[in-house]
Amino acid sequence: MFDLVPFRKRNDDLFGQMLKSFNEVFDPNALAPLHGNTRSFRTDIREKEYAYLIEAELPGFTKEDIEIDVNDKYLTIRAARNQVEEEKDEKGTIIRRERHYGQFARQFYVENIEEDGIKAKLEDGVLKLDIPKKVKKEPSSKRIGIE
C-alpha cells in the first residue's frame, strides 16, 4: 500500500508510479471480498468453560438440507441447495425459470469434545451448535507402600 521511498525518488520516477497505480487498479486481490470462497458460509465461534458454541448463517436452508458430521477430529457442516422455480403462462409456456444449485461446507478441527453430546438447532436461518468439551480428569495420586 505504501512504499518506503525517499520523497525525491518519487518525483524522479513518475512513469514507475503511474505504472504501479495502473496495476493496482487491476489487482485481483483488490476484489478479494467479491471473489472469496463462495462455497462457504459465515460462522461465529465462542468458547465457554464447558463447551464450544458455533453459529452458522444458512439462510434459506431447511434442516433437511443440512448435514453435520464428526470424523477424525473434524466437524463438518454441509448445506446443499437444489431449488427450481418456474413460472408458466396460461398456455403452459415457460415465462421464467430459475435454478439454485450448490453445496456449501465448512470444516473445523475439534479435539477433546463429547461427540455424543453435540446439539444442533436451526432457527431463523442460523444453525446453532452446542459442542460440549470432555471433562478433564484431575490427576489422582496414590501412595505406594515399600516392602
C-alpha positions as CSV (number, residue, x, y, z in Angstrom):
1,M,0.0,0.0,0.0
2,F,2.7,2.5,0.9
3,D,6.2,2.5,-0.4
4,L,9.2,3.4,1.7
5,V,10.8,5.5,-1.0
6,P,12.5,8.8,-0.3
7,F,10.4,11.8,-1.4
8,R,12.7,13.0,-4.1
9,K,12.8,9.5,-5.7
10,R,9.0,9.5,-6.1
11,N,9.2,12.6,-8.2
12,D,12.1,11.2,-10.3
13,D,10.2,8.0,-11.2
14,L,6.9,9.4,-12.4
15,F,6.4,6.7,-15.0
16,G,7.0,3.9,-12.5
17,Q,4.4,5.5,-10.1
18,M,1.9,5.7,-12.9
19,L,2.5,2.1,-13.9
20,K,2.2,1.0,-10.2
21,S,-1.1,2.9,-9.9
22,F,-2.4,1.3,-13.1
23,N,-1.5,-2.2,-11.8
24,E,-3.2,-1.6,-8.5
25,V,-6.5,-0.9,-10.3
26,F,-6.4,-4.3,-12.0
27,D,-5.1,-6.2,-9.0
28,P,-7.2,-9.3,-8.5
29,N,-6.6,-9.2,-4.7
30,A,-8.3,-5.9,-4.5
31,L,-11.5,-7.6,-5.4
32,A,-11.0,-10.4,-2.8
33,P,-14.2,-9.9,-1.0
34,L,-16.1,-10.3,-4.2
35,H,-14.1,-13.3,-5.3
36,G,-13.9,-15.0,-1.9
37,N,-14.8,-18.6,-1.3
38,T,-18.4,-18.6,-2.5
39,R,-18.9,-22.2,-1.3
40,S,-18.6,-21.3,2.3
41,F,-20.7,-19.5,4.9
42,R,-20.1,-17.2,7.8
43,T,-19.7,-18.6,11.3
44,D,-19.2,-17.3,14.8
45,I,-17.3,-19.5,17.3
46,R,-17.3,-18.9,21.0
47,E,-15.5,-21.0,23.7
48,K,-17.1,-21.4,27.1
49,E,-15.7,-23.2,30.1
50,Y,-17.6,-26.4,29.3
51,A,-18.5,-26.1,25.6
52,Y,-17.8,-24.6,22.2
53,L,-20.7,-22.7,20.6
54,I,-20.9,-22.3,16.8
55,E,-23.4,-20.2,15.0
56,A,-23.5,-20.6,11.2
57,E,-25.5,-18.4,8.8
58,L,-27.5,-20.6,6.5
59,P,-30.5,-18.5,5.3
60,G,-32.9,-20.3,3.0
61,F,-31.9,-23.8,4.1
62,T,-34.1,-26.3,5.9
63,K,-32.9,-28.8,8.5
64,E,-33.2,-31.5,5.8
65,D,-30.7,-29.6,3.6
66,I,-28.0,-29.6,6.3
67,E,-25.7,-32.4,7.3
68,I,-23.3,-32.3,10.3
69,D,-20.6,-34.9,10.8
70,V,-17.8,-35.5,13.2
71,N,-15.0,-37.7,11.8
72,D,-11.4,-38.0,12.9
73,K,-11.3,-34.7,15.0
74,Y,-13.0,-32.7,12.2
75,L,-16.5,-31.3,12.5
76,T,-18.0,-30.7,9.0
77,I,-21.2,-28.7,8.3
78,R,-22.6,-29.2,4.8
79,A,-25.7,-27.5,3.3
80,A,-26.9,-28.4,-0.1
81,R,-29.4,-26.5,-2.2
82,N,-31.4,-27.9,-5.1
83,Q,-34.2,-25.5,-5.8
84,V,-36.1,-24.9,-9.1
85,E,-38.6,-22.1,-9.5
86,E,-40.7,-21.9,-12.6
87,E,-43.5,-19.6,-13.9
88,K,-45.7,-20.5,-16.8
89,D,-48.4,-18.7,-18.7
90,E,-52.0,-20.0,-19.3
91,K,-50.7,-22.0,-22.3
92,G,-48.1,-23.7,-20.3
93,T,-45.2,-21.8,-21.9
94,I,-42.4,-21.1,-19.5
95,I,-42.0,-17.4,-18.8
96,R,-39.3,-17.6,-16.2
97,R,-37.2,-20.5,-14.8
98,E,-34.6,-20.0,-12.0
99,R,-32.4,-22.7,-10.6
100,H,-30.3,-22.6,-7.4
101,Y,-27.9,-25.5,-7.0
102,G,-24.9,-25.7,-4.8
103,Q,-23.2,-27.2,-1.8
104,F,-21.7,-25.1,1.0
105,A,-19.3,-26.6,3.5
106,R,-17.1,-25.7,6.4
107,Q,-14.8,-27.9,8.4
108,F,-13.5,-27.3,11.9
109,Y,-10.7,-29.1,13.8
110,V,-12.2,-30.2,17.2
111,E,-10.4,-32.0,19.9
112,N,-11.4,-33.3,23.3
113,I,-15.2,-33.0,22.7
114,E,-18.1,-35.2,23.7
115,E,-19.3,-36.2,20.3
116,D,-22.5,-37.8,21.7
117,G,-23.5,-34.6,23.5
118,I,-23.5,-32.3,20.4
119,K,-26.8,-30.5,20.0
120,A,-27.9,-28.6,16.8
121,K,-30.8,-26.2,16.3
122,L,-31.8,-24.3,13.1
123,E,-33.6,-21.1,13.9
124,D,-34.3,-18.1,11.5
125,G,-31.5,-19.2,9.1
126,V,-28.9,-19.6,11.8
127,L,-27.6,-23.0,12.7
128,K,-26.6,-23.2,16.4
129,L,-24.3,-26.0,17.6
130,D,-23.5,-26.7,21.3
131,I,-20.4,-28.9,21.4
132,P,-19.6,-30.0,25.0
133,K,-15.9,-30.4,26.0
134,K,-14.7,-33.6,27.6
135,V,-14.5,-33.3,31.3
136,K,-10.8,-33.1,32.3
137,K,-10.0,-35.7,34.9
138,E,-7.9,-34.5,37.8
139,P,-4.7,-36.4,38.2
140,S,-5.1,-38.9,41.0
141,S,-2.4,-39.6,43.4
142,K,-1.7,-42.9,45.2
143,R,0.8,-43.6,47.8
144,I,2.9,-46.7,47.2
145,G,4.0,-48.7,50.2
146,I,7.5,-50.1,50.5
147,E,8.0,-53.7,51.4
